[in-house]
Amino acid sequence: MNEQTQPATVRVFIALAPPDHAKEELARELRPAYDTHPQMRWNRIEDWHITLAFLGELPAEIVPFLRPPLANLAADHQPLCLALRGSGTFDDRVLWSGIDGDLDGLHMMAADVRAAVKSCGVDFEDRPLRPHLTLARARRGDRSSAGEIAEGLAGFTGCRWRAERLHLVGSNLGRSRGPIHYRDIEAWSLGNGTALDLERINQGQPTGNIRPGGP
């Protein structure tokens, strides 16, 4: 198999992710909305994540320098007890699920992540943390669908779960007109810093768009 040409830049963020059972619980709650609002651009369930720091487009050769400080940071932080709760919108078009649980610990971890990135000399827009999962985006001109779905999810309270890994993630955002796809570059277990090199695992695997709530 021919090796794919590696891009000169990669769009990068650092995140936590809910375990499968928590995502499946929310997906069941969303299933009616998948049918009533098929025009929404639904994110793939496997891509749901809590962004701690969005770094934007970086030269590909910079990414390896992020690994040692992030591995050390993961070793120093214990897993966080979190839950998915409620819903809302950004700019009437972006649908999200809120985060509950150890929010102080989450904010502390995000601050440490951002400090670690800055120690590598990476400049990025340091926006205030607003913990959430982005679920879908409405199409241009549709100012009501996201709000309708969020209203139906307002009372949702998911089970509690432990965020146990820190993820360094790359995406293809802006590279094509197709759906956004994410891939783990590497992930570290919180509390012991064990690295899982997922870049090789993901190489060559298909990344087709999977409809949320589907089989």
C-alpha positions in Angstrom: 0.0 0.0 0.0 1.4 3.4 -0.9 2.1 5.7 1.9 -0.1 8.8 1.9 1.6 12.2 1.7 1.7 13.8 5.1 0.2 17.3 5.2 2.5 20.3 5.9 0.1 21.5 8.6 -2.5 19.8 10.9 -5.4 21.3 12.8 -4.9 20.4 16.4 -6.8 20.4 19.7 -6.4 18.8 23.1 -9.5 17.2 24.7 -11.2 14.7 26.9 -13.8 12.3 25.7 -16.8 10.6 27.3 -16.8 6.7 27.4 -18.9 4.8 25.0 -21.7 4.1 27.4 -22.2 7.8 28.2 -22.2 8.7 24.5 -24.7 6.0 23.8 -27.0 7.3 26.6 -27.1 10.7 25.0 -27.4 9.3 21.5 -30.6 7.5 22.7 -32.0 10.7 24.0 -31.2 12.4 20.7 -32.6 9.7 18.4 -36.0 11.5 17.9 -34.2 14.6 16.8 -32.2 12.7 14.3 -35.5 11.8 12.6 -37.3 15.2 13.0 -34.2 17.3 12.0 -32.3 15.3 9.4 -31.2 18.6 7.8 -28.9 19.2 10.8 -25.2 18.5 10.2 -24.8 15.9 13.0 -21.4 15.2 14.4 -20.3 11.6 14.4 -20.8 10.1 17.9 -17.3 8.8 18.0 -16.0 12.3 17.5 -17.8 13.8 20.6 -15.2 15.5 22.8 -14.6 18.2 25.4 -12.1 20.6 24.0 -9.5 21.8 26.6 -7.4 23.8 24.2 -7.9 24.5 20.5 -4.5 25.2 18.9 -5.6 25.7 15.3 -3.5 25.0 12.2 0.1 24.0 13.2 3.1 23.0 11.2 3.2 19.2 11.3 6.8 19.2 12.6 5.7 21.1 15.7 3.2 18.4 16.9 5.9 15.9 18.3 7.2 18.6 20.6 3.8 18.7 22.4 3.9 15.0 23.4 6.4 15.1 26.3 4.8 18.0 28.3 1.3 16.5 27.7 2.5 13.1 28.8 3.9 14.6 32.0 0.7 16.6 32.6 -1.4 13.5 32.2 0.7 11.6 34.7 0.2 14.5 37.2 -3.6 14.6 36.9 -6.1 12.1 38.2 -9.2 11.1 36.3 -12.2 13.5 36.5 -15.7 12.5 37.5 -18.0 14.2 34.9 -21.5 13.8 33.4 -23.4 15.1 30.4 -26.2 17.5 31.3 -28.7 19.8 29.6 -28.2 21.5 26.2 -28.0 24.8 24.5 -26.8 26.6 21.4 -24.1 28.9 20.2 -25.2 31.6 17.8 -28.6 29.8 17.3 -26.9 27.3 15.0 -24.5 25.2 17.0 -26.1 22.5 19.2 -24.2 21.4 22.3 -24.6 19.2 25.4 -23.4 20.7 28.7 -20.9 19.2 31.2 -21.5 18.6 34.9 -19.4 17.1 37.7 -15.9 18.1 38.8 -15.8 21.4 36.8 -13.1 22.9 39.1 -10.8 20.0 38.2 -11.7 20.4 34.5 -10.9 24.1 34.5 -7.6 23.3 36.4 -6.7 20.7 33.8 -7.5 23.0 30.9 -5.3 25.7 32.5 -2.4 23.3 32.9 -2.8 22.0 29.3 -2.7 25.6 27.9 0.4 26.4 30.0 2.1 23.3 28.7 1.3 24.2 25.1 2.6 27.8 25.7 5.8 26.3 27.2 6.4 24.8 23.7 6.3 28.2 22.1 3.0 27.5 20.4 0.8 30.6 20.0 -2.9 30.1 20.0 -6.1 32.0 20.8 -6.6 31.4 24.6 -10.4 31.6 24.8 -12.2 31.1 28.1 -13.2 27.4 28.7 -16.9 26.6 28.1 -17.1 22.9 28.7 -19.4 21.2 26.2 -19.8 18.6 23.5 -20.7 19.9 20.1 -23.5 17.7 18.7 -24.6 19.3 15.4 -24.7 22.5 13.3 -27.7 23.9 11.6 -27.4 25.0 7.9 -27.1 28.6 7.0 -30.4 30.4 7.3 -31.8 27.8 9.8 -32.1 29.8 13.1 -34.6 27.6 14.8 -33.7 23.9 14.6 -30.8 23.9 17.1 -32.9 25.8 19.6 -35.8 23.4 19.2 -33.6 20.4 19.9 -31.8 22.1 22.8 -35.2 22.8 24.4 -36.0 19.1 24.3 -32.7 18.2 25.9 -32.8 20.8 28.6 -33.8 18.3 31.3 -31.3 15.6 30.3 -29.0 14.4 33.0 -26.6 11.6 32.1 -24.8 9.0 34.2 -21.6 10.0 35.9 -18.4 8.7 34.3 -14.6 9.1 34.7 -12.6 10.9 32.1 -9.4 8.7 32.1 -7.4 9.8 29.1 -6.0 13.1 27.7 -6.3 13.2 23.9 -4.1 15.0 21.3 -6.4 15.3 18.3 -6.0 16.3 14.7 -8.8 17.2 12.3 -9.4 17.8 8.6 -11.5 21.0 9.3 -11.1 23.4 6.4 -9.4 20.9 4.1 -12.5 19.9 2.2 -16.2 20.6 1.9 -17.1 17.2 3.4 -17.9 16.3 7.0 -15.3 17.1 9.7 -13.3 14.0 10.8 -11.1 13.7 13.9 -8.3 11.3 14.7 -6.3 10.8 17.9 -2.7 11.5 17.3 -1.9 10.2 20.8 -3.6 9.7 24.1 -2.3 9.4 27.6 -4.0 7.7 30.6 -4.5 10.2 33.4 -2.7 9.4 36.6 0.1 7.3 35.1 0.9 9.0 31.8 0.8 5.8 29.8 0.9 6.7 26.1 -1.3 5.1 23.5 0.1 5.9 20.0 -3.1 6.0 18.0 -1.6 7.6 14.9 -0.4 4.3 13.6 -3.5 2.5 14.7 -5.7 4.9 12.7 -3.5 4.9 9.6 -5.4 3.5 6.7 -8.7 3.1 8.5 -11.8 4.4 6.7 -13.3 7.6 8.1 -16.7 7.6 6.4 -19.5 9.7 7.8 -21.5 7.6 10.2 -25.0 8.9 10.9 -25.6 9.4 14.7 -28.0 6.9 16.1 -27.5 4.5 13.3 -26.5 0.8 13.7 
